[in-house]
């Protein structure tokens, strides 16, 4: 442990007195000796923050293979893929594929939460975001 005189306070440090505490804000840069009162303990909370995380795959292997085979002839025209709720008449879900210069393609409906589980409902994805055609 350091000596009290050697500790330089930083913002958000917690300085404990016998029956009270202070969260350092305006004392940033002062030494603990310069704080009034009898200091019993000083804590420095460490904030952990994620600065990188390996992206999780949205589609599983079978979903990727199926979509790549299905989309291969017109992959360059696909600009959006979206998982949709079945709507008013259905409790299932489906995949809507938006193709330039053509009507949208809607794949057959499937039971909710059984396929394409990594895709968020009503979120638009590109082929790249879904990890398709990585050649």
N, C-alpha and C positions, 0 to 999 in steps of 0.2 A: 504494500500500500504506500501511496505517496504521502508526503507531509502536507498538511493543510496549506502551508505557505507556498507550496510548489504547484498547486492546482489552479489552472486558469479556467474560469467559468465560460461555458458556451451556452448559447441560446437553447432553451428547453431543458437545461440541467435542473434537477430538483434538489434544492438545499433544504435539509431537515434541521430544525431546531429541536429543543427538548419536547415541546408540545405543539409545534406548528411547522409549516413548510412553505417554501417559496419556489415557484417555477421561474427560472432565470429568463429575463427578457431584456431589460435595460442594463443589466450588469454584465453583459457579454464582454469578455476580454479582461475583466478584473480578476484578481486572484481571490481565493477563498478567504484569505486573511483580511481583505478589504471589506468584507461583508459584516454588517453590524450583528451582534448577538453571538451566542455560543452555538456554533455549528456542530451537530452531532453526526450527520451523515450527508454525503452528496452522491446522488445517482445520476448517471448519464444514460438516459434511454436511447437505445440504438434503433433507428428506423431502418427496417429492411425493405428494400424495394426491388422488384424484379426489373432488371434492365435487359434481359434476353430470355426467351423461352422458345424451345423448339416448337414450331407450329404443329398442331395436331392435324392429322389427316381428316378431312371432312367426309370423304367417301371411303368405304371399304373396298377391298380388291375386286369383289364381284360387281359392285355398283360401277366402279371405274371401267372395268372390262365391258360391261353391257353398254354403258353410255358411249364409250369410244367406238365400239362396233356400230352402234346405231347412228352416231353422228358423223362418222368418218367421211361419207360422201359430200357433206356440206358443212364441215367443221369451220371453214373460213367465214361462213355467213352467220354463225351462231354468235349472238352478242349478249345473251342473258339466259340463265337457267334459274328457276325458282321452284321451291316446294310450296304448294298451296294446300290450304284446307279444302275439304270437299265441298264446302258451301252449304247452301240451304237444303239441298236435297240429299246430301250424302255426309256421312260421318267419317269418311276416309280422307286420304290425302292423294295428291297427284303431283307430277312434275310437269311444269310448263317450260317449253324451250322456245325462245324468241329468235327468229331467223330473219335476217335482212331480206327485203323484197319478197316476203312470203308470209303466210298466215302462221300464227303460233302453233306449235305442236304440243298436244297435251297427252302424256302417256297414260295408260290405264290406271284407274284408281286402285289404291292399296289400303289395307287397314292401317289406321293411325298408329304411329310409333313402331312399325314393323320393318320399314325400309327407309333408307336415306336418313337415318337417325342423326347423323352429324350435321345435317342441313337445318338451319333455322327456318321456321315457317314464315312465309312471305318476305324472305330476304333474297335479294337478287345476287347471283354469283356469276363470275366469268368462268370460262374454261380453265384459265390459269389458277384461279382461286380454288377450284375443285380438283386441281392436280391432274387434269386431263391433257393428253397429247404432249407429254413431257419430252418427246424425242429430241 
